[in-house]
Amino acid sequence: MAISIEIAPYMTTVTANLAVVDVAASSVIVTPSGSITATDLQTALDQLASQSYQQSAAPTGSNVDQGDTWYNTDTEQFYVYRETSPGTLEWVPIILGNSGQDSDTLDAGAF
């Protein structure tokens, strides 16, 4: 690291050449919390990103887990993947103020 200082009447200039370390996210250690089980930053970010979807078709596959969310870009509806009956997981729309049997009510006052 090199630092130079020039002092002149009414003006002082400080110049610093600092080295910035390039660190890969996979080498940054993190403490797992909640649904994140990863111990490095890259894997934790990947796990977090895999819990939320924004697409026109309902997400499927082994990466979809209970509690994941999906925003349908075609219909502009928001869904949560949850157990609707014992052993059955489905994408259920979350509708503000709707108390029907086929959706969950999002109560913003509860947050």
matplotlib code that plots the C-alpha trace (Angstrom):
import matplotlib.pyplot as plt

x = [0.0, 1.4, 0.2, 1.4, 0.4, 0.9, 0.3, 0.0, -1.7, -5.5, -5.3, -4.2, -4.1, -4.0, -3.5, -3.8, -3.3, -5.1, -5.2, -8.7, -8.8, -10.8, -12.6, -14.9, -18.3, -17.6, -14.7, -16.7, -17.8, -21.4, -23.4, -26.4, -29.8, -33.4, -33.9, -30.4, -28.0, -25.0, -21.8, -20.4, -21.8, -22.3, -24.2, -26.3, -27.2, -28.1, -30.3, -32.1, -32.6, -34.1, -37.0, -38.6, -39.7, -40.8, -42.1, -45.2, -45.4, -45.7, -42.3, -41.8, -39.0, -36.9, -35.9, -39.5, -40.1, -42.9, -42.8, -41.4, -43.1, -43.9, -45.1, -46.9, -45.8, -48.7, -51.5, -49.8, -50.8, -48.6, -48.5, -47.0, -46.2, -47.8, -49.5, -53.2, -54.1, -51.9, -49.1, -50.3, -48.3, -49.7, -49.2, -51.9, -52.7, -52.2, -55.0, -55.3, -58.7, -60.0, -61.2, -62.2, -61.3, -58.9, -56.5, -54.7, -55.4, -52.4, -53.0, -50.6, -51.5, -49.9, -46.4]
y = [0.0, 3.4, 6.6, 10.1, 13.4, 16.8, 19.8, 23.3, 26.5, 26.0, 22.5, 19.1, 16.1, 12.5, 9.7, 6.1, 3.0, 0.3, -3.3, -4.8, -8.5, -10.5, -13.2, -15.8, -16.1, -19.9, -19.1, -16.8, -18.8, -18.2, -19.6, -21.5, -20.2, -21.0, -22.9, -22.2, -25.1, -23.9, -22.9, -20.8, -17.7, -18.9, -22.0, -20.0, -17.5, -20.4, -21.9, -18.6, -18.0, -21.5, -20.7, -18.0, -18.2, -15.6, -17.3, -18.1, -21.9, -23.5, -24.6, -28.4, -30.8, -31.8, -28.2, -27.1, -27.3, -26.5, -22.7, -21.7, -18.8, -18.3, -15.2, -16.1, -13.6, -14.3, -14.0, -11.7, -14.0, -14.9, -18.4, -20.4, -24.1, -25.8, -28.9, -28.8, -32.2, -34.8, -35.7, -33.4, -30.3, -27.7, -24.1, -22.1, -18.5, -15.9, -13.3, -10.2, -10.3, -13.5, -16.0, -18.7, -22.3, -22.3, -19.5, -18.2, -14.7, -12.4, -10.3, -7.4, -6.2, -9.3, -8.3]
z = [0.0, -1.0, 0.5, -0.5, 1.1, -0.5, 1.7, 0.1, 1.2, 1.2, -0.3, 0.9, -1.4, -0.1, -2.6, -1.5, -3.7, -1.9, -3.0, -3.1, -2.5, -5.0, -3.0, -4.6, -2.9, -2.5, -0.2, 2.2, 5.2, 6.5, 9.4, 8.3, 9.5, 8.9, 5.7, 4.5, 5.2, 3.2, 4.9, 2.1, 0.6, -3.0, -2.0, 0.5, -2.3, -4.6, -2.0, -1.3, -5.0, -5.5, -3.0, -5.2, -8.8, -11.3, -14.5, -16.5, -15.8, -12.4, -11.1, -10.8, -9.9, -7.0, -6.2, -5.3, -1.5, 0.9, 1.6, -1.8, -3.6, -7.3, -9.1, -12.3, -14.8, -17.1, -14.6, -12.1, -9.3, -6.3, -5.0, -2.1, -2.3, 0.7, 2.0, 1.1, 2.5, 4.2, 1.8, -1.0, -1.9, -4.3, -5.5, -3.7, -4.7, -2.0, -2.4, -0.3, 1.5, -0.1, 2.5, 0.0, 0.4, -2.6, -1.5, 1.6, 2.9, 3.2, 6.3, 6.0, 9.5, 10.9, 9.7]

ax = plt.figure().add_subplot(projection="3d")
ax.plot(x, y, z, "-o")
ax.set_aspect("equal")
plt.show()
